[in-house]
Amino acid sequence: MTELVVGRRCLEVRRILGDVDPGTMPIVTQEAALPVVRELAAEAEALGIGCDVLVVPDGEAAKSLAVVEEVVRWLLDLGVRRDGLIVAVGGGAVTDLAGFVAAVYLRGVDAVYVPTTLLGAVDAAIGGKTGIDVDGKNVVGVFRHPRRVLVDVDVLDRLPTELKRQGLAEALKAGLVGDPDLVAALERDRLDVDLESVVRRAIDVKLAIVGRDFEEAGERAHLNYGHTVGHAVETVTGIGHGDAVAVGMIAAGRVSALTVGFADEDRQRDAIAGLGLPVRSPAADREEVVRHVWRDKKRDGAGLRMVVLERIGVPGVVHVDAATVDAALDAVGLQGGT
Ligand SMILES: NC(=O)c1ccc[n+]([C@@H]2O[C@H](COP(=O)([O-])OP(=O)(O)OC[C@H]3O[C@@H](n4cnc5c(N)ncnc54)[C@H](O)[C@@H]3O)[C@@H](O)[C@H]2O)c1
């Protein structure tokens, strides 16, 4: 299982490496995370430990098979052995990439994640899914836990508001499916919420679910609350993932009200708006969004499966028909033919 550290100023080379001497500390990162990497590299140098850094393209562009090959060849050049490790310092794109490479390089070496975005800290770095894009998001990937995850909340506190918002959407989702007190804290303190507590609580929700259903045979799907319509809106409009999940949760809230009598639709809407997240989709071709919703991989023989809330903290899964999807898209203001 993963060793997890959440704290302030907790990024230390010895904590990253544990008690092994890997010869060198290979760090895969992205430009924006370089200030964090530089501090680690300086500490490694002071300790007499080698540190090599590979900066990969920003965002989704890192999650390609071409970049996987680049990282593998770099590790070979460095002479990283089976008992070595790969350190990912960056957002979810970097941890997804490095985690995948760690799973397949020499049939598997340890991965250590240092998430530098809130979305990474509460979601991407947690739960052992990795993903590489091939003609679509996360088409190639494995389930494999990293050896360690170290979250430095000081790094997250310094994030621009935009990146905080994107992460808070996933944190709110975690609260909605598993921690009503987390929802209450986000409602009360909004963007000023204590990030250390948010990160701990959101991670706890995810780890509890993943601990019961690692390979998504059932319950893990609850973590997809808001993602069916969210992914479709994200694909069609190009808005950020957190914004899209926010819109998707509004849609899922309506489906919840229609199918299982969810009574807190308005409360959920206020919580989302309170975090500065959108409650309506940007203008988009409704038919295209519908097509993407039905293309969702959560579709099965009995119709489209969607995660709903019976009440805050109590998720479930329902099969929905076209009329219910229509009502969900009405709820996020998607007009026909726009
Ligand atoms: N494996 C999983 O379970 C899982 C779960 C959720 C999301 N994901 C993946 O995570 C990715 C999204 O995560 P993300 O938003 O962290 O992606 P990201 O890595 O693209 O980071 C978002 C942006 O933040 C910048 N950034 C990173 N650290 C920063 C810092 N400290 N200060 C300022 N800017 C910084 C990056 O350069 C990038 O432009 C997607 O690829 C998604 O598929 C994976």
The ligand as an ORCA input file, in Angstrom:
! r2SCAN-3c Opt
* xyz 0 1
  N      -5.090      8.833    -12.207
  C      -6.194      9.335    -11.724
  O      -6.896      8.710    -10.930
  C      -6.604     10.705    -12.139
  C      -7.667     11.345    -11.479
  C      -7.989     12.652    -11.854
  C      -7.284     13.282    -12.882
  N      -6.267     12.609    -13.498
  C      -5.506     13.262    -14.577
  O      -4.885     14.417    -14.049
  C      -4.765     15.412    -15.068
  C      -5.343     16.683    -14.531
  O      -4.645     17.065    -13.355
  P      -3.983     18.500    -13.213
  O      -4.995     19.544    -13.426
  O      -3.163     18.498    -11.994
  O      -3.087     18.471    -14.540
  P      -1.741     19.104    -15.020
  O      -0.609     18.251    -14.625
  O      -1.932     19.339    -16.473
  O      -1.631     20.497    -14.231
  C      -2.498     21.570    -14.551
  C      -1.667     22.839    -14.782
  O      -1.100     23.259    -13.544
  C       0.267     23.593    -13.739
  N       0.950     23.448    -12.452
  C       1.380     22.325    -11.846
  N       1.873     22.587    -10.638
  C       1.780     23.927    -10.463
  C       2.127     24.810     -9.412
  N       2.629     24.368     -8.251
  N       1.880     26.139     -9.571
  C       1.315     26.602    -10.727
  N       0.973     25.812    -11.748
  C       1.188     24.483    -11.611
  C       0.711     22.674    -14.837
  O       1.846     23.144    -15.488
  C      -0.514     22.644    -15.739
  O      -0.474     23.694    -16.666
  C      -5.518     14.878    -16.269
  O      -4.607     14.346    -17.196
  C      -6.377     13.764    -15.696
  O      -6.664     12.755    -16.626
  C      -5.910     11.365    -13.149
*
